[in-house]
């Protein structure tokens, strides 16, 4: 099927045949399933629909001509003047705390007594399942000591945990708190769910650690949110055998578990989701593609119709995602791939390079009440950004190093680029703080790596809140 004909881009051939009801074309079935409930069609500014001429399909020429609504691409245009879009004012409220608690109290708000009791109960149950003659008899106080030792071990670069009890390099804060055999017994039996519950074929792949993930997620979503939020991926270093392990060559730690995080520009996380492969989208949320659905799931705790600003990169960004979030009163900005901008004719990289460093091109389109801005900017290389609340203007200048002239020069920078660079790094800030003192305790159980990572994440979160 010629998509240009389907969307009515040819002026001399605007007739579109009616799709037969008994068609077995797989492409037609996929195109019909793309528009789910709650997702609006793309409608041009004029609101015109294409009429379909069916005279060739029927023998009776006097029969009425059927008219169907055909979804069309946004009508992109180039603004001739400097277009300044009104900045949507944030209507949320971030209250200030009058009573600053000690850091330990912030930590106990996440690792509270209820989740500690769950860990103690499941660990004792697993110890009995392994050997009924040697019960673990773990208490909440011992579990707190165990977690404290894990945190303290991250401050040292010892390659083996047993070296903390060795006479040559003994660390008194660790060795005087708990003996080595007891610490290793707790680590061996550390569990978060019942190990003997029969799991179905398509059950949760994170059932081993699901109670801890659910508890921490509920605590993170209750943290008050700022105006600027970002969605990005985070790697948990891991090279063991597990089907959830991913490989991302662009990350500093290329092997490990991938976690998708919603965080503020200050680095405080507000929601997370561990990547486990294909996920069934909840029926109350729109279906905008696999990558866009991740953003919709993570953005559920964001208050609606409050003009929050959400930033993400080109792996998530698409026009349907921006339109879906715009209906919820959430504005978006992010980089976008060229094949996700249907109907947009932008200058090629060679033309922008000839125009000089800092050159850009802007396109605009109206979809209902949403104004879409696409800006392609050339610095050392070209980058394309999509936003529904800010465009290229006002244009500012940024400092760049010119290798030919051996000096710092001023380069024009569109407003959408400055907005994106300023607020996109929340998840990266969180990850960099975790990496400063990440614990590197080795374990044969795959879920221990995730549990220790969440411990590091909560420590950084509580420090930021404090």
Buried (B, 14 or more C-beta within 10 A) or exposed (E): EEEEBBBBBEEEEBBBEEEEEEEEEEEEEEBEEEBEEEBBEBBBEEEEBBBBBBEEEEEEEEEEEEEEEBBBBBBBEEEEEEEEBEEBEBEEEEEEEEEEBEEEEBBBBBBEEEBBEBBBBBBBBBBBEEEEEEEBEBEEEBBEBBBBBBBBBBEEEBEEBEBBBEEEEEBEEBBEBBEBEBBBBBBBBBBBBBEEEEEEEEEEBBBBBBBBBEBBBEBBBEBBBBBBBBBBBBBBBBEBEEEBBBEEEEBEBEBBBBBBBBBBBEBBBBBBBBBEEEEEBEEEBBBBBEBBBBBBBBBBBBBEEBBBBBBBBBBBBBBBBBBBBBBBBBBBBBBBEEEBBEBBEBBEEEEBBEEEBBBBBBBBBBBBEBBBBBBBBBBEEBBBBBBBBBBBBEBEEBEBEEEEEEEEEEBBBBBBBBBBEEBBBBBBBBBEBBEEBBBEBEBEBBBBBBBBBBBBBBBBBBEBBB
